[in-house]
Amino acid sequence: KTGYVLSRQLKKVVSMLEIEANRPNEPELFNANLHTNYGTDKITGERFAFDTIGGWTRSAFAPRRHSFQTHCPRGYRHEPFLLKSGQIYMQESPDLFCDVKELEKAILARRAKIIHFVRNPYDMVLSNYLYHSQEPTPEKWVHKDDPCMTWYENKETLASNVLPSIGTDEINDKYFYNIFKMCRSLYQSKSSMWNSTFYEHLLELDPGDGLRLATAQMVAASGYANRHKAGGDVARMANNIVKLKELQSYMPSEVEVLTLSTEEFIKTTANSTMKFLDFVFGANNTIISRKKRWEAAQLRKKQFEKVSGKRRDSGKGSNMSPRENAREEKRKQSLKKKASHFTQSITQEEKETKENLKKLLHSDKDLAPILKLTETLVNEALSAS
């Protein structure tokens, strides 16, 4: 659905390649279930080029949060936003709302490499709607959210933070206010739905209106209403593309930025993983050789195919024992559950429904301008990479 899962899986690939190349005789120290290694060898004090092994690495800083003073991302418990040398940082949905000079202060690591995962905004918002309108929904926050809340606790809005970067003659304060009004016209506006949750709206509204409501939340909501679990990711992605481009221009010899598409990782998993690893380690790296990187990329492809359900069962079935059958059925159910995260079409009817909904977005007077602008920024960033 987004780069959240993908980024953590790729981080694990980087970590394991580092271990195999630099500490081949100490694999037991980096068991996949170990959660206590934070980038430092306990015996020597030497820093590793990774932080944790195993489990889901949390974002380095609070997602969708920023300091109201600097407008840079905010640390957990108000820790400062600093990028130190010798560390891999994972970050979901960062608020890069600060001036490029503030960003420079935060980057203590020189020769820093930043990888920005992006997605086509039309696919992104459609996937978001289909994912959260499943029965049951995969995420609890949709039961408590106000999708039209655009402001933060200090009364700033998401729009006031992104417009300095992405504002145009068409996309301005009035434009975002019109999205807010459209959202309010759909959410708890009918007497029969005054007490309905966001999730109930996604289920009960007709698909076109359900998609418009979910997309308004992805474009303009601050996330304050759901404790910053979601909201505003389309406008945030557009803003961050512009900010990272500014940062690279401001610090050309010290910061490298690679923009990667999550769609490409689905279509060409091995090649996209290889591009990622070449950027991280250097295409001419002889310690973590091209052969090692390609083997890791091929393994990543197999793992993705297994989880996404691309690979078909080999037809063991009829010759298995009852216990084996039960185990196989349990495996299939697990894969089915995991594959739902990708919200990919299965039937022709579903494909046609998706295409019709996407056409609605392209013609929607309230949503099409920001989606079109973001699509242009995404394509330009990918072309530059």
Disulfide bonds with the S-S distance in Angstrom:
Cys72-Cys98 2.13
Cys148-Cys183 2.02
